[in-house]
Amino acid sequence: MSAVPQDEILDLPLKYCSVPAAGTCCSYNMEMRLADISRVHMERQTKDLIGKLASVLHNRAQKFNDYFKDLLSESKKEFHAMFKRTYGAIYEQNSYVFSDLFTELEGYYARGKVDLSEAMDSFFNTLYQKMFTVLNSQFTFDDKYLGCVSEHMKQLKPFGDVPDKLSVQIKRSFVATRTYAQSLAAAADIVKNMMNIKPNLECVVALTKMQCNVCSGQTAKPCANYCVNVMKGCLQYHTEMDHEWDNFLTSMEKLSDRLLGPFNVVMVVEPINIKISEAIMNFQETNKDISNQVFQGCGRPMLGRRRRDADPEGFTFDDDETTRQSRSAEPAGSQELGKFEPLRFSNGDNYSENGRRKNKNKNRNKARKGDNYDDDYSKEPVLDKLIKDIKQKVKDTKNFWSNLPYQICNNEDMAAAPSIEDYCWNGHAVDRYVHPVITDNKLNPEFSSSAPAKRSTILDAQLYSLRTSISQLKNAYNGLDVEWSDQEEGEYGSGSGSGVDDDEDTGGSGMGGYDFEAHIPPHITHNEISPGRGLDTLPANTSHPTGGHVDEPPPGRVDEDVVREHENTHLNEVGPKGGTESGGTATRIPEMAHYKS
């Protein structure tokens, strides 16, 4: 209080506030303090609002990421349990083949550097070699011969059409899922980074003038329209985000629909064990024909049963030593690895009587912790609820940046209510603010008409990130490959930095208590807010398609697919003669030089 003059000062020039004829109550130092307080107050209001948005996006990105990782982990465990029950020792000796597939899928989701098409081709090629060796175990094969076998896998199609269909489904659903998660996390970081833009000098001057009423002893708050114009000038970099942000929201919404429909990753990951079992049965049914074709094309291999490699170090799923010893002590007949047991499923909840797998979301979702959903999971899967929640939360942020000045001025600490038009501070006196709310910052009466001296590097970086995400979302939406920059696992947004927690339990679908439309002053028309634009015409893209028509029904729905009736299908038992009889329907390998063993 000692800094406040005892009497009005008549001839003291101030830097920001005009001195009325009656004098001013502010000293130069007080004016500087007023400028600092105004700037800090405005920054705090801005960060609180932006931080809320960043927190919402970050929390949803993390929740989606955690769910998908749990989904992959659970699917891997179920795969191992089913194949261990069904195929026993032969699966355990070759379990690394299947474990490697899951490692590739996990690696793609974590880092994006895995070529999913190559990973699926490699998996089925390795599985083909392993099965060919087991089903023709009376022969000896070296690596060169197996290489010849693999060269013609595409022609022979030992697994039927399962590899082609499954590869397409996995690729497009994983690309879409990762793109969705990464874009959501990127959006959270973009929003957080926008908090680093500081008010420039011209903004500080305008903010200070909003508080100059105290220098003349007035208590009236700044007029609402006056406040909005000042904030539009101060937040001009933020409002430049609006157009690209709304394009981003449209792209996210469209990909959400894909993930709820034909690109639903749960419908691909959950039945992956059934699909691969179907592929194995396809090979067993045509083994003799395929083996004949291979022997004709690659030459007849040498007789002499191969010695099996039982090195447990190749296993990915560990068994205790007692289990291994009990297996090794079994009679040779019971360990005949050339014989596959037929697929038999329990009568539990996982499978119906005809071998078709039921929807397991109910059991899985009940086991998941931390999801704030009701217990009636049979009505709607968790992933669907999660995506719909994200979709709505993202949609609610439309026009966020252009509405930001209104949001700040709706705070009673910043400005008078819009209804108080005649008794408010207009920057010069307590009177009506005569200027309209501007739609173009170049015409802002509270700022000079000249454009900013330089672009904001922070803004340009965020716009670039947004456009990159939009391009990736469009590619994923159309079933195309997405190019990823170097990225390590775990980069899923780093929070808002505002300390504002996302209220997961609040009702409704908006951003907590914020309603952007409701807070727009009644004298402002919606025409001032630039509308979002959709994906009108997707640009031509040279990316490689992941395959499949984007409007196909959701792939792999276990309760809809016609799955082989496993109880009536017995896997072939291969005897010493193996698959050497002729008379099959498999495609013949083109003529080639016989392999010399």
C-alpha positions as CSV (number, residue, x, y, z in Angstrom):
1,M,0.0,0.0,0.0
2,S,3.0,2.3,0.5
3,A,3.3,2.5,-3.3
4,V,-0.1,4.0,-3.8
5,P,0.1,7.9,-4.0
6,Q,-1.7,9.8,-1.3
7,D,-3.2,12.3,-3.9
8,E,-3.9,12.1,-7.6
9,I,-0.9,12.8,-9.8
10,L,-1.7,15.3,-12.6
11,D,1.5,15.4,-14.7
12,L,2.9,11.9,-14.4
13,P,3.3,10.2,-17.8
14,L,2.4,6.5,-17.7
15,K,3.5,3.9,-20.2
16,Y,0.2,2.1,-20.8
17,C,-2.6,3.9,-19.0
18,S,-3.8,7.3,-20.1
19,V,-3.9,10.0,-17.4
20,P,-7.3,11.7,-17.0
21,A,-7.6,15.4,-16.4
22,A,-8.3,14.7,-12.7
23,G,-5.0,12.9,-12.4
24,T,-4.1,9.3,-11.8
25,C,-3.7,7.1,-8.7
26,C,-1.0,5.0,-10.4
27,S,2.7,5.5,-10.3
28,Y,5.1,4.1,-12.9
29,N,6.0,1.1,-10.7
30,M,2.4,0.4,-10.0
31,E,1.7,0.3,-13.7
32,M,4.5,-2.2,-14.2
33,R,3.1,-4.4,-11.4
34,L,-0.3,-4.0,-13.0
35,A,1.1,-5.2,-16.3
36,D,2.7,-8.3,-14.6
37,I,-0.4,-9.2,-12.8
38,S,-2.6,-8.9,-15.9
39,R,-0.2,-11.1,-17.9
40,V,0.0,-13.7,-15.2
41,H,-3.7,-13.8,-14.7
42,M,-4.3,-14.2,-18.5
43,E,-1.7,-16.9,-18.8
44,R,-3.2,-18.8,-15.8
45,Q,-6.7,-18.7,-17.3
46,T,-5.4,-19.9,-20.7
47,K,-3.4,-22.7,-19.2
48,D,-6.2,-23.9,-17.1
49,L,-8.5,-24.3,-20.1
50,I,-5.9,-25.7,-22.4
51,G,-4.6,-28.0,-19.7
52,K,-8.1,-29.4,-19.2
53,L,-8.2,-30.4,-22.9
54,A,-4.7,-31.9,-22.8
55,S,-5.6,-33.9,-19.7
56,V,-8.7,-35.3,-21.3
57,L,-6.8,-36.4,-24.4
58,H,-3.9,-37.8,-22.5
59,N,-6.0,-39.9,-20.2
60,R,-8.0,-41.3,-23.1
61,A,-4.8,-42.1,-25.0
62,Q,-3.3,-43.9,-22.0
63,K,-6.5,-45.8,-21.3
64,F,-6.7,-47.0,-24.9
65,N,-3.1,-47.9,-24.9
66,D,-3.4,-49.9,-21.7
67,Y,-6.5,-51.7,-23.0
68,F,-4.9,-52.8,-26.2
69,K,-1.7,-54.0,-24.5
70,D,-3.9,-56.1,-22.2
71,L,-5.8,-57.4,-25.1
72,L,-2.7,-58.6,-26.8
73,S,-1.3,-60.1,-23.6
74,E,-4.5,-62.0,-22.9
75,S,-4.8,-63.2,-26.5
76,K,-1.3,-64.6,-26.3
77,K,-2.0,-66.5,-23.1
78,E,-5.3,-67.9,-24.5
79,F,-3.5,-68.9,-27.7
80,H,-0.8,-70.8,-25.7
81,A,-3.4,-72.5,-23.5
82,M,-5.5,-73.7,-26.4
83,F,-2.6,-74.9,-28.5
84,K,-1.0,-76.6,-25.6
85,R,-4.3,-78.5,-24.9
86,T,-4.9,-79.3,-28.5
87,Y,-1.4,-80.1,-29.9
88,G,0.5,-81.0,-26.8
89,A,4.2,-81.6,-27.1
90,I,4.5,-80.8,-30.8
91,Y,3.3,-77.3,-30.0
92,E,5.5,-76.8,-27.0
93,Q,8.6,-77.8,-29.1
94,N,7.7,-75.2,-31.7
95,S,5.9,-72.6,-29.5
96,Y,8.6,-70.0,-30.4
97,V,7.1,-69.8,-33.9
98,F,3.8,-68.6,-32.5
99,S,5.4,-66.5,-29.8
100,D,7.5,-64.7,-32.3
101,L,4.3,-63.8,-34.2
102,F,2.9,-62.1,-31.1
103,T,6.3,-60.4,-30.5
104,E,6.1,-58.9,-34.0
105,L,2.5,-57.7,-33.4
106,E,3.5,-56.2,-30.0
107,G,6.5,-54.6,-31.6
108,Y,4.4,-53.0,-34.3
109,Y,2.0,-51.5,-31.9
110,A,4.9,-50.2,-29.6
111,R,7.2,-48.8,-32.3
112,G,5.6,-49.1,-35.7
113,K,8.7,-50.3,-37.4
114,V,7.5,-53.9,-38.1
115,D,6.4,-54.7,-41.6
116,L,3.2,-56.6,-40.8
117,S,2.9,-58.2,-44.2
118,E,6.5,-59.6,-44.0
119,A,5.8,-60.7,-40.4
120,M,2.7,-62.7,-41.4
121,D,4.5,-64.2,-44.4
122,S,7.4,-65.2,-42.3
123,F,5.2,-66.8,-39.7
124,F,3.2,-68.9,-42.2
125,N,6.4,-69.8,-44.1
126,T,8.0,-71.0,-40.9
127,L,4.9,-72.8,-39.8
128,Y,4.7,-74.4,-43.3
129,Q,8.3,-75.7,-43.0
130,K,7.7,-77.1,-39.5
131,M,4.5,-78.8,-40.4
132,F,5.9,-80.2,-43.7
133,T,8.8,-81.7,-41.7
134,V,6.6,-83.2,-39.0
135,L,4.0,-84.6,-41.5
136,N,6.8,-86.2,-43.5
137,S,9.0,-87.2,-40.6
138,Q,10.2,-90.4,-42.3
139,F,12.4,-88.2,-44.5
140,T,15.4,-86.0,-43.8
141,F,15.3,-82.4,-44.9
142,D,18.2,-79.9,-44.9
143,D,17.8,-76.2,-45.1
144,K,18.3,-76.1,-48.8
145,Y,15.5,-78.5,-49.4
146,L,13.2,-76.6,-47.0
147,G,14.1,-73.4,-48.9
148,C,12.8,-75.1,-52.1
149,V,9.6,-76.1,-50.2
150,S,9.1,-72.5,-49.1
151,E,9.6,-71.0,-52.5
152,H,6.4,-72.5,-53.8
153,M,4.2,-72.0,-50.8
154,K,2.2,-69.2,-52.5
155,Q,1.3,-71.6,-55.4
156,L,0.4,-74.6,-53.3
157,K,-1.5,-72.7,-50.7
158,P,-1.1,-75.4,-48.0
159,F,-3.1,-73.3,-45.5
160,G,-5.9,-72.4,-47.9
161,D,-7.0,-68.8,-48.0
162,V,-6.4,-68.3,-44.2
163,P,-3.0,-66.6,-44.5
164,D,-4.2,-64.1,-47.1
165,K,-7.4,-63.2,-45.2
166,L,-5.8,-63.1,-41.8
167,S,-2.9,-61.0,-43.0
168,V,-5.2,-58.4,-44.5
169,Q,-7.3,-58.3,-41.4
170,I,-4.4,-58.1,-39.0
171,K,-2.6,-55.5,-41.1
172,R,-5.4,-53.0,-41.6
173,S,-6.8,-53.4,-38.0
174,F,-3.3,-53.0,-36.4
175,V,-2.5,-50.0,-38.6
176,A,-5.8,-48.4,-37.7
177,T,-5.5,-49.1,-34.0
178,R,-1.9,-47.9,-33.7
179,T,-2.7,-44.8,-35.8
180,Y,-5.7,-44.0,-33.6
181,A,-3.7,-44.4,-30.4
182,Q,-0.7,-42.4,-31.6
183,S,-2.9,-39.6,-33.0
184,L,-4.7,-39.3,-29.7
185,A,-1.4,-39.1,-27.8
186,A,0.0,-36.7,-30.3
187,A,-3.0,-34.4,-29.9
188,A,-2.5,-34.4,-26.2
189,D,1.1,-33.3,-26.7
190,I,0.2,-30.7,-29.3
191,V,-2.3,-29.1,-26.9
192,K,0.2,-29.2,-24.1
193,N,2.8,-27.6,-26.2
194,M,0.5,-24.7,-27.1
195,M,0.7,-23.7,-23.4
196,N,4.3,-22.7,-24.1
197,I,3.3,-19.7,-26.3
198,K,3.8,-16.6,-24.2
199,P,1.9,-13.3,-24.6
200,N,3.9,-10.8,-26.8
201,L,4.5,-7.2,-25.8
202,E,1.5,-5.9,-27.7
203,C,-0.7,-8.3,-25.8
204,V,0.7,-7.2,-22.5
205,V,0.0,-3.6,-23.3
206,A,-3.6,-4.5,-24.2
207,L,-4.0,-6.6,-21.1
208,T,-2.7,-3.7,-18.9
209,K,-5.1,-1.2,-20.5
210,M,-8.0,-3.5,-19.5
211,Q,-7.0,-2.9,-15.8
212,C,-6.3,0.9,-16.1
213,N,-9.6,1.6,-14.4
214,V,-8.0,1.1,-11.1
215,C,-5.7,4.1,-11.8
216,S,-8.7,6.4,-11.8
217,G,-10.4,4.8,-8.8
218,Q,-13.0,2.9,-10.8
219,T,-14.2,-0.6,-9.9
220,A,-16.1,-1.5,-13.0
221,K,-14.9,-4.6,-14.8
222,P,-13.8,-4.6,-18.5
223,C,-16.7,-4.8,-21.0
224,A,-17.3,-8.3,-22.3
225,N,-16.8,-7.4,-26.0
226,Y,-13.7,-5.4,-25.1
227,C,-12.3,-8.4,-23.3
228,V,-13.0,-10.7,-26.2
229,N,-11.2,-8.5,-28.7
230,V,-8.2,-8.2,-26.4
231,M,-8.1,-12.0,-26.0
232,K,-8.5,-12.6,-29.7
233,G,-5.4,-10.4,-30.3
234,C,-3.5,-12.1,-27.5
235,L,-4.5,-15.6,-28.6
236,Q,-4.1,-15.1,-32.4
237,Y,-1.6,-18.0,-32.6
238,H,-4.0,-20.2,-30.7
239,T,-6.9,-19.4,-32.9
240,E,-4.8,-20.3,-36.0
241,M,-5.0,-23.9,-34.8
242,D,-8.8,-24.0,-35.2
243,H,-9.0,-25.1,-38.9
244,E,-6.5,-27.9,-38.7
245,W,-7.8,-29.0,-35.3
246,D,-11.3,-29.4,-36.7
247,N,-9.9,-31.4,-39.7
248,F,-8.1,-33.6,-37.2
249,L,-11.3,-34.2,-35.2
250,T,-13.1,-35.2,-38.4
251,S,-10.3,-37.6,-39.3
252,M,-10.4,-39.1,-35.8
253,E,-14.2,-39.5,-35.9
254,K,-14.0,-41.3,-39.2
255,L,-11.3,-43.7,-38.0
256,S,-13.4,-44.3,-34.9
257,D,-16.2,-45.6,-37.1
258,R,-13.7,-47.9,-38.8
259,L,-12.5,-49.3,-35.5
260,L,-16.1,-49.9,-34.5
261,G,-16.8,-51.7,-37.8
262,P,-14.6,-53.4,-40.4
263,F,-11.3,-52.6,-38.7
264,N,-12.3,-53.8,-35.2
265,V,-9.1,-55.2,-33.8
266,V,-10.8,-57.3,-31.1
267,M,-12.5,-59.3,-33.8
268,V,-9.1,-60.1,-35.3
269,V,-7.0,-60.6,-32.2
270,E,-9.4,-62.7,-30.1
271,P,-10.1,-65.5,-32.7
272,I,-6.5,-65.6,-34.0
273,N,-6.0,-69.1,-32.4
274,I,-9.1,-70.4,-34.2
275,K,-7.9,-69.0,-37.5
276,I,-4.4,-70.4,-37.2
277,S,-5.9,-73.8,-36.2
278,E,-8.1,-73.7,-39.3
279,A,-5.0,-73.0,-41.3
280,I,-3.2,-76.0,-39.8
281,M,-6.2,-78.3,-40.5
282,N,-6.3,-77.1,-44.1
283,F,-2.7,-78.2,-44.5
284,Q,-3.4,-81.6,-42.9
285,E,-6.3,-82.2,-45.2
286,T,-4.2,-81.6,-48.3
287,N,-0.9,-82.8,-47.0
288,K,-0.5,-85.8,-49.3
289,D,-1.3,-83.9,-52.4
290,I,1.0,-81.0,-51.5
291,S,3.8,-83.4,-50.5
292,N,3.6,-85.1,-53.9
293,Q,3.8,-81.8,-55.6
294,V,6.8,-80.7,-53.5
295,F,8.6,-84.1,-54.1
296,Q,8.0,-83.7,-57.8
297,G,9.4,-80.2,-57.9
298,C,12.2,-80.3,-55.3
299,G,13.2,-84.0,-55.7
300,R,12.5,-86.9,-53.4
301,P,14.3,-86.5,-50.1
302,M,16.4,-89.1,-48.3
303,L,14.7,-91.6,-46.0
304,G,15.8,-91.6,-42.5
305,R,13.8,-90.1,-39.6
306,R,15.1,-86.8,-38.4
307,R,16.3,-86.6,-34.9
308,R,14.1,-84.2,-33.0
309,D,15.4,-81.2,-31.4
310,A,13.9,-81.1,-27.9
311,D,16.0,-78.3,-26.6
312,P,13.7,-76.5,-24.2
313,E,15.6,-73.2,-24.6
314,G,13.7,-72.7,-27.8
315,F,10.4,-72.5,-25.9
316,T,8.9,-69.2,-25.2
317,F,6.4,-70.4,-22.7
318,D,8.2,-72.0,-19.8
319,D,7.1,-75.3,-18.2
320,D,8.4,-76.4,-14.9
321,E,11.0,-79.1,-14.8
322,T,8.5,-81.8,-13.4
323,T,6.3,-81.3,-16.4
324,R,9.2,-81.7,-18.9
325,Q,10.4,-84.8,-17.1
326,S,7.0,-86.4,-17.1
327,R,6.7,-85.7,-20.9
328,S,10.1,-87.2,-21.5
329,A,9.1,-90.3,-19.6
330,E,6.0,-91.0,-21.7
331,P,6.1,-94.0,-24.0
332,A,7.3,-93.2,-27.5
333,G,3.9,-93.9,-28.9
334,S,2.3,-91.2,-26.9
335,Q,4.9,-88.7,-28.0
336,E,4.5,-89.4,-31.7
337,L,4.8,-85.9,-33.1
338,G,3.6,-86.9,-36.5
339,K,0.1,-87.2,-35.0
340,F,-2.1,-84.2,-34.3
341,E,-4.9,-84.6,-31.9
342,P,-8.3,-83.4,-33.3
343,L,-9.4,-80.0,-32.1
344,R,-11.5,-80.6,-29.0
345,F,-13.0,-77.8,-27.1
346,S,-14.3,-77.8,-23.6
347,N,-18.0,-77.3,-22.8
348,G,-17.2,-74.1,-20.9
349,D,-18.1,-70.5,-21.8
350,N,-15.4,-70.1,-24.4
351,Y,-16.8,-72.4,-27.1
352,S,-20.2,-73.7,-28.1
353,E,-21.0,-77.3,-28.9
354,N,-20.3,-77.0,-32.6
355,G,-16.8,-75.6,-31.9
356,R,-17.6,-72.1,-32.7
357,R,-16.1,-69.6,-30.3
358,K,-18.4,-67.4,-28.3
359,N,-17.8,-63.8,-27.6
360,K,-15.3,-63.6,-24.8
361,N,-15.5,-59.9,-24.1
362,K,-17.8,-60.6,-21.1
363,N,-15.3,-62.7,-19.2
364,R,-12.3,-60.7,-20.2
365,N,-13.9,-57.4,-19.4
366,K,-14.9,-58.5,-16.0
367,A,-11.4,-59.4,-15.3
368,R,-10.1,-56.1,-16.3
369,K,-9.7,-53.6,-13.5
370,G,-9.9,-49.8,-13.6
371,D,-12.5,-49.5,-16.3
372,N,-15.3,-47.2,-15.1
373,Y,-18.0,-49.1,-16.9
374,D,-21.0,-51.0,-15.7
375,D,-21.0,-54.8,-15.3
376,D,-23.3,-55.6,-18.2
377,Y,-20.5,-56.3,-20.7
378,S,-22.7,-58.6,-22.8
379,K,-24.4,-55.6,-24.2
380,E,-21.4,-53.8,-25.5
381,P,-17.7,-54.7,-25.6
382,V,-15.3,-52.6,-23.6
383,L,-13.3,-51.5,-26.7
384,D,-16.5,-50.3,-28.3
385,K,-17.4,-48.3,-25.2
386,L,-13.9,-46.9,-25.0
387,I,-13.8,-45.8,-28.6
388,K,-17.3,-44.2,-28.3
389,D,-16.2,-42.3,-25.2
390,I,-13.1,-41.1,-27.0
391,K,-15.1,-40.2,-30.1
392,Q,-17.5,-38.1,-28.1
393,K,-14.7,-36.4,-26.0
394,V,-12.8,-35.5,-29.1
395,K,-16.0,-34.3,-30.9
396,D,-16.7,-32.0,-27.9
397,T,-13.5,-30.1,-28.6
398,K,-14.7,-28.8,-32.0
399,N,-14.0,-25.0,-32.3
400,F,-12.0,-25.2,-29.0
401,W,-9.4,-22.7,-30.2
402,S,-11.7,-20.1,-31.7
403,N,-13.8,-20.3,-28.6
404,L,-10.9,-19.8,-26.2
405,P,-11.2,-16.0,-26.0
406,Y,-14.8,-16.3,-25.1
407,Q,-14.1,-19.0,-22.5
408,I,-11.5,-16.7,-20.8
409,C,-13.8,-13.7,-20.8
410,N,-16.7,-15.7,-19.4
411,N,-14.7,-15.8,-16.2
412,E,-16.1,-13.1,-13.9
413,D,-12.6,-12.2,-12.8
414,M,-11.7,-11.2,-16.3
415,A,-14.7,-9.2,-17.5
416,A,-18.2,-8.0,-16.8
417,A,-21.2,-10.0,-17.8
418,P,-22.4,-9.4,-21.4
419,S,-25.6,-8.0,-20.0
420,I,-23.8,-5.1,-18.3
421,E,-23.1,-3.1,-21.5
422,D,-23.4,0.5,-20.2
423,Y,-21.5,0.3,-16.9
424,C,-18.2,-1.4,-17.8
425,W,-14.6,-0.3,-18.5
426,N,-14.0,0.2,-22.2
427,G,-10.3,0.9,-22.0
428,H,-10.7,4.6,-21.6
429,A,-13.7,5.2,-19.3
430,V,-16.6,3.5,-17.7
431,D,-19.0,3.5,-20.6
432,R,-20.3,1.3,-23.4
433,Y,-17.7,-0.4,-25.6
434,V,-18.6,0.8,-29.1
435,H,-16.5,-1.7,-31.2
436,P,-18.0,-5.0,-32.4
437,V,-16.3,-8.3,-31.8
438,I,-13.8,-8.7,-34.6
439,T,-13.6,-11.7,-37.0
440,D,-10.3,-10.7,-38.4
441,N,-7.4,-9.9,-36.2
442,K,-6.1,-7.4,-38.7
443,L,-9.1,-5.2,-37.9
444,N,-8.7,-5.5,-34.1
445,P,-9.2,-2.0,-32.6
446,E,-7.1,-3.0,-29.6
447,F,-4.0,-3.9,-31.6
448,S,-2.1,-2.4,-34.4
449,S,-3.1,-3.4,-37.9
450,S,0.3,-4.7,-38.7
451,A,0.8,-8.4,-38.7
452,P,3.2,-10.0,-36.1
453,A,6.8,-9.5,-36.8
454,K,7.5,-13.2,-37.0
455,R,5.7,-16.5,-36.9
456,S,5.6,-18.6,-33.8
457,T,7.9,-21.5,-34.1
458,I,5.9,-23.3,-31.5
459,L,2.7,-22.9,-33.5
460,D,4.3,-24.0,-36.7
461,A,5.6,-27.1,-35.1
462,Q,2.1,-28.0,-33.7
463,L,0.5,-27.4,-37.0
464,Y,3.0,-29.6,-38.7
465,S,2.3,-32.4,-36.1
466,L,-1.4,-32.0,-36.7
467,R,-1.2,-32.3,-40.4
468,T,1.0,-35.3,-40.1
469,S,-1.5,-37.0,-37.8
470,I,-4.3,-36.1,-40.3
471,S,-2.4,-37.7,-43.1
472,Q,-1.8,-40.8,-41.1
473,L,-5.4,-41.0,-40.0
474,K,-6.6,-40.7,-43.7
475,N,-4.2,-43.5,-44.7
476,A,-5.4,-45.8,-41.9
477,Y,-9.0,-45.0,-42.7
478,N,-8.5,-46.1,-46.3
479,G,-6.6,-49.2,-45.3
480,L,-3.2,-47.9,-46.4
481,D,0.2,-48.2,-44.8
482,V,1.3,-45.5,-42.4
483,E,4.8,-44.2,-42.2
484,W,6.2,-43.8,-38.7
485,S,9.0,-41.8,-37.4
486,D,11.5,-43.3,-34.9
487,Q,9.6,-43.8,-31.7
488,E,10.1,-45.7,-28.6
489,E,7.6,-47.7,-26.7
490,G,5.6,-45.7,-24.1
491,E,5.4,-42.3,-25.9
492,Y,1.7,-41.8,-25.3
493,G,1.5,-38.2,-24.4
494,S,2.9,-36.7,-21.2
495,G,-0.1,-35.1,-19.7
496,S,-1.4,-31.6,-19.6
497,G,1.1,-30.1,-17.1
498,S,-1.8,-28.1,-15.6
499,G,-2.6,-30.3,-12.7
500,V,-6.2,-30.5,-13.8
501,D,-7.5,-34.0,-13.5
502,D,-9.9,-35.5,-15.9
503,D,-13.1,-36.3,-14.2
504,E,-13.8,-39.8,-15.4
505,D,-16.9,-40.2,-13.3
506,T,-18.8,-37.1,-14.4
507,G,-21.9,-37.7,-16.4
508,G,-22.5,-36.6,-19.9
509,S,-20.0,-36.7,-22.8
510,G,-18.5,-33.3,-22.7
511,M,-15.3,-32.0,-21.2
512,G,-16.3,-32.0,-17.6
513,G,-18.1,-28.8,-16.7
514,Y,-17.1,-27.0,-19.9
515,D,-19.7,-26.3,-22.5
516,F,-18.1,-24.3,-25.3
517,E,-21.4,-23.4,-27.1
518,A,-23.1,-22.3,-23.9
519,H,-20.3,-19.9,-23.0
520,I,-20.3,-17.9,-26.2
521,P,-21.7,-14.5,-25.5
522,P,-25.2,-14.1,-26.9
523,H,-24.2,-11.1,-29.0
524,I,-21.7,-13.2,-30.9
525,T,-23.0,-15.1,-33.9
526,H,-21.8,-18.6,-34.8
527,N,-20.7,-17.3,-38.1
528,E,-17.7,-15.8,-36.4
529,I,-16.5,-19.3,-35.6
530,S,-14.9,-21.1,-38.6
531,P,-16.6,-24.4,-39.2
532,G,-14.7,-27.6,-39.2
533,R,-14.0,-29.3,-42.5
534,G,-14.4,-32.9,-43.3
535,L,-12.4,-35.4,-45.4
536,D,-14.0,-34.1,-48.5
537,T,-11.8,-35.6,-51.1
538,L,-9.0,-37.8,-49.8
539,P,-5.8,-37.0,-51.7
540,A,-4.2,-39.6,-53.9
541,N,-1.7,-41.6,-51.9
542,T,1.2,-43.7,-53.1
543,S,1.2,-45.7,-49.9
544,H,0.7,-49.4,-50.2
545,P,-2.8,-50.7,-49.4
546,T,-3.1,-53.0,-46.5
547,G,-5.6,-54.9,-48.6
548,G,-9.3,-55.5,-48.5
549,H,-12.2,-53.2,-49.2
550,V,-12.6,-50.6,-46.5
551,D,-16.4,-51.2,-46.3
552,E,-16.2,-54.9,-45.7
553,P,-18.1,-56.3,-42.7
554,P,-16.0,-56.5,-39.5
555,P,-13.5,-59.3,-39.9
556,G,-13.2,-62.3,-37.7
557,R,-16.3,-62.0,-35.7
558,V,-16.3,-65.3,-34.0
559,D,-20.0,-65.5,-33.4
560,E,-20.6,-64.8,-37.1
561,D,-17.9,-66.5,-39.0
562,V,-18.5,-70.0,-40.3
563,V,-15.9,-71.8,-38.3
564,R,-15.0,-75.4,-39.0
565,E,-17.0,-77.8,-36.8
566,H,-14.0,-79.2,-34.9
567,E,-15.7,-82.1,-33.2
568,N,-16.5,-83.7,-36.6
569,T,-13.0,-82.9,-38.1
570,H,-10.1,-85.2,-37.2
571,L,-6.6,-84.2,-37.9
572,N,-4.7,-86.6,-40.2
573,E,-2.5,-89.2,-38.6
574,V,0.6,-89.4,-40.7
575,G,2.2,-92.8,-40.8
576,P,5.7,-93.8,-41.9
577,K,4.8,-93.4,-45.6
578,G,3.8,-89.8,-45.2
579,G,2.2,-87.8,-48.0
580,T,3.5,-89.6,-51.1
581,E,0.3,-90.8,-52.8
582,S,-0.9,-89.0,-55.9
583,G,-4.4,-87.9,-57.0
584,G,-4.7,-84.5,-55.2
585,T,-6.0,-81.2,-56.2
586,A,-3.1,-79.0,-55.1
587,T,-1.5,-76.7,-57.6
588,R,1.5,-78.3,-59.3
589,I,4.9,-76.6,-59.0
590,P,6.3,-75.6,-62.4
591,E,9.0,-77.8,-63.8
592,M,12.3,-77.3,-62.1
593,A,15.6,-79.2,-61.7
594,H,15.3,-82.0,-59.2
595,Y,16.9,-81.3,-55.9
596,K,20.0,-83.5,-55.3
597,S,20.0,-84.7,-51.7
